[in-house]
Amino acid sequence: MRRLMRFLVGVLLGGGAFAAYLWFVGVDSVIERATAIAPWAIPVVVALVVAEGLADGIGVWASVKPLGSGLSPVRAVQFALAGDFFDTLSPAGPVSSEPIMARFFGVETATTYSEALGVRGVAKYVKSGTQLLVSTALALVLLVDVPSARFLVISLGGSLVGLAVVGGLAVRSRAVVSKGLAALLGPVVTLVSSLYRETPHDRSVVEEALDRFWSRVVAFQGTPRLVALIGLGGVLEQILTASALWVALAGTGTPVALLPIVAIVPLPQVASAVPVPASIGAYDILLAGALVAMTGAPSAAAAAAVVVVRTVSLPFGLSAGGLAVAFLRGWRPRA
């Protein structure tokens, strides 16, 4: 009975979010764009989108491996799909979804919230850095002679350097960062815990949580294979997403090269700064514009390809992710 209820909750979560997406985008618009794609391309795009969602499980498995007994491959895929669900619905993407998912990772592995947040923070950092590195290298090799590609090279290279500098400074100055966070969060934790505890938590609880967080972060220095696996999983996702766009463009009668699309896949991620679930609108415009600029595809074909891929990827992430979320352990406060 409980499993049936969880299934029904998952259907409600996924179906409701999908209905909201169709309402926002417009059913007529989706149908119009979909009919611009050759029928043979649609199932291929669907298969590539599903494969990309499953490939995210590689990074999840590798990042959570140090926690307790880790996750089985099947559970890693479930958590990956659940993470996609929260990524889609959260206004800031992974920035706001990973703190949510850390609760479920901690419960599943019988560890703490701060430890789970630490390993998942490393996973997102390594994944983003590897994708930017691949994109920057491809842009330099393939597009350096294209005048319109200079902005892409500068944007990707600047993002990569900024990510490396910020990450390096954060790790090296973690003692200072922890002291500042403890001073900032300590009073908040004391106030909130006083609402449900006779003896409220003090600042030492925050300091201990930060110590556990950083210990998990720096521990990855001794597990280079896991770090490499996280990076490889991110590159595989990048290639599968680019392949879906490439097939969709081919379905419009616009054959283009695949590698330039691989290079631009991380670029629209800046749209997560727009506080809209799934960055609907901003992400689509940025990606379609990048496709036009880097591949020479007509704007109508690029827009059709983006809408079709997003119309497949968002519903898949919401529906499959909704089911995955419903079966997570950790919803109860005492779990």
N, C-alpha and C positions, 0 to 999 in steps of 0.2 A: 504493500500500500504506500509506504514511504517513497519507494522508487518511482511509482506511478505519479505521485504528487510532484516529485522533483522533475520528472519528465514534462508534466503539464506546465510547471513553472517555467521550465526552459523554453517550451514552445511559446508561452506567453511573452517571455523576455525577447526572444528572437523575432517572433512574428510582429509584436508591437513595434519594435525598433525598425523592422523592415517596412512596415506600413508608414511609419513616420518619414522614412527616407523617401518613399514613393510620393508621399504627399508634398514633401519639400521640393523634390526635383520635378515632379509632374509625370504622370503615367504617359501622357501623349508625347512628351519630350523623350522619354526612354524608348518608347516604341519607334519614334521617328529615327532616332540614332541607331537603334538595333537593326532596322530594316535597311540601313545603309551598308551593313556588313554582309558579306556573302554567307549563306547558310552553313557552309562547311567550316567557317572560322569560329562560329559560336561554341561548339563543343570543345574545340581545341583550347579556346580561351578559358572555358570553364575548368578543363583538366589542369591547365597551368596555374590558375588561381588557387585551386584546391591543393595542388602540389606545393605551392608557395606557403600556404597556411600550415601544411604538415611539416615543411622544412624548418619552420620556426621551432619545432620541438627539439631540433639538434642543439641549438643554443640553450634552450631551457634545461635539457638533460645535463649538458656539460656544466652549466653555471651552478645547478643545484646539487651536483654530485658531491661536493664537500660537506653538505649538510646532512647529518645523520646517516641514513642508508641511501640517500638520494632518491631519485624517482625511476620507475620503470619506463621504458620507451613509450608505452601506451599512455601512462599518466603524464609523461612529459608533453605529449601531443595534446592531451586534454588541457593542461595548464597553458600551453601555447595558444590554443583556441580561446580559452577563457581570457587570456591577456589581450588577444585581438579584440574581443568584445569590449573590454574596458578601454582599450586604446581608441576604439571607434567612438564610444559614447563620451569619453572624457574630453572636456574642452581643450586641454593642453596635451593630449596624447599620452605618451609614456611618462611624461613628467608627473601627471596626476594619477595615472593608472597603476604604475609600479608600486607606489605606497599602498594601494588597495590590495594588489596581488601578494605583497609581502606577508600579509596576514595569513593567507591561505597556504603559502609556501611554508611558513613557520609552523602551522598546525600540522600539515602533511608530514613534515620531516621531524616533528617533535623537537624543534629548536625555538629560537626566539625571533621576534619580529625584526629586531635590529640586525641580526645575522642574515636573515632572509633578504632584507633590504640591501645589505652590503653586497651579497653575491649577485643579486639582480642589477644593482647599480653598475657593477663591473661588467656584466653581460651587455647591458645597453651601451656602455662606453666603448667596449671592444668592438661590438657589432657596428656601431656608427663610425668609429674610427677606421675600421677595415673597409667598409663600403666607401667612405670618402677617399681613402688611399687608392683603391681600385679605380674609382671614378676620375680622380685627379691624374693618375697615370695614363688612363685611356684618353682623357682630354688632351693631355700634353702630346701624346703620340699621334692621335688621329685628327685632332681638331686645331692644332696650334697654328696652322696656316690659314684657317678660316677666320676672317675678321670678326664675324659675329660670335665666335667661340671664345674670344678673349675674356668676356665677362664671365663665362662659365668656368674657365680655368682659374680666374682670380677668385671667384666665389668659392669654388670647391677647395682650392689650395688654402685660401684664408680660413675657411671653416676647419680644415684639417689642422692647420697650425694652431688656431685658437683652441681647438679641442685638446691638443697635446699639451699646450701651455697651461691651460686651466686644470687639466687632470694632474699634471706633474706638480703644479704648485699646491693643489689641494692635498695630495699625498705627502709631500715634503713638509708642509706646514700644518699637518693634521692636529698637532697638539694645540696650536693656537686656534685653529678652527673649532676644535672640540671645546676649548675653554669658552670661546664666544658663544657657541650654541648652548652650552650648559647654563651660562649666565642668562641667556635669552629665554630658554625653554623651562628652566628650573621653576620659576614662579608659576608658570602656566600649568605645569604638571602638578605642582602642589595644590593649586586652586581647584583643578578638575578632580584630582583624586580625593580631595576633602569632601566632595559631594557623595561619594559612595564608600569611603573608608573612615573608620574611627581614627586611625593614625595615618595621615596623608603622607604620600611619598615626598621625599626631599630631593635636593639637587643631586645627591649621590646616585640616585636611581638613573637619572639622565646621563651622568658621567659613565656609569657602568654600561649602559646601553650604547653609548658612543664608542667605548672601548671595544665592545663586541663587534660593532659595525666595522671599525677600522681594522681589527684583527682579521676579519674575513676578507676585507679588501686586499690587504698586503699579502695574505696567504697565497693568493694566485701567482705571486712571484715564483713559488715553488712548484707550480703545476702548469708549465708552459703548454703541455699537450691539450689541456682543457681550454686554455686561452685560444690556442690555434683552432680548436674545434668550434668554439664560439664564432670566431672570425670567418671560418669556412662556411658555417651555417648562414651567416649574414650575407656572404657573397652569393651563395646558392639562391637565397631569397631574391637578391637583387637581379640575378640572371633570369630567374623564372618570371618576375614581374616585367622585366624588359621584354622577355619572349612573348608574354601575353599581349603587350602593346604592339610588338612587331607583327604578330599574327593578325591582330585586329586591323592594323594598317594595311597589311596585305589583303585582308578581306574587303577593303574599300577599293582595291585596285591600285594601291600605292606601295609598291615594293621599295623598301629602304634598307640600309645596312643595320645590323643588329647592335654592333658594339657602341655606336654613338648613343643609342637608347640606353644601354647599360650604364653609360657614363652619366646620363642626366637623371637617373632614377632617384638618387638621394636629394637632388636639388629642391624639389617642391616640399621637402620636410619642413622648411622654414614656415610653411603655411600653418603649422601647429601653433604659431604665435597668435593666430586669429582664434579667439575663444568661441569656436563653433564646433560641435561634435563632428568628427571625421574631417574637419576643415573643409566642409562641403562648399564649393564655389571657389574659394581661394586656391585650394590644392589643384582643382581641375583646370583652372585658368593658367596657373603656373606651369603645370605639366604639359598642357596643350601648346602653350607658347614656346616652351623649351623644345618640344618635338618639331615645331615649325622651324625654329631657328637652327637647330642642329642637324636635322635630316632633310630639310627642304620640302617636307610634306605640305600639301595644301592645308590651309587652316580648317576647312570643313572636314577633311579626312582625319586630321589630328583630333578635332573635337569629337568626332564620332567614335574614334578608337578609345579615347579617354573615357567617354561616357559609358561605352559598352564594358570596358574593363572594370570601371568603378561600380557599374550596375551589377556585375557578377561578384566582385570582391567584397563590397560592403554587405550585401545580403548574406553571403557565405559567412563572413566574420560575425554577423549579428545572429544568424540562425544557429549555425554550429557552435558559435561561441556562447550563445544563450543556453543551449543544452549543457555545454561543458561547465558553465558557471553554476547551474542548478545542482550539479552533482559534486561540487567542491565541499570539502569539510572545512569548517571554521566560521560558519555563519552565526552560530550561537556564541554569545559573549564568553561563556565558560568553556568552550571547546578547546 
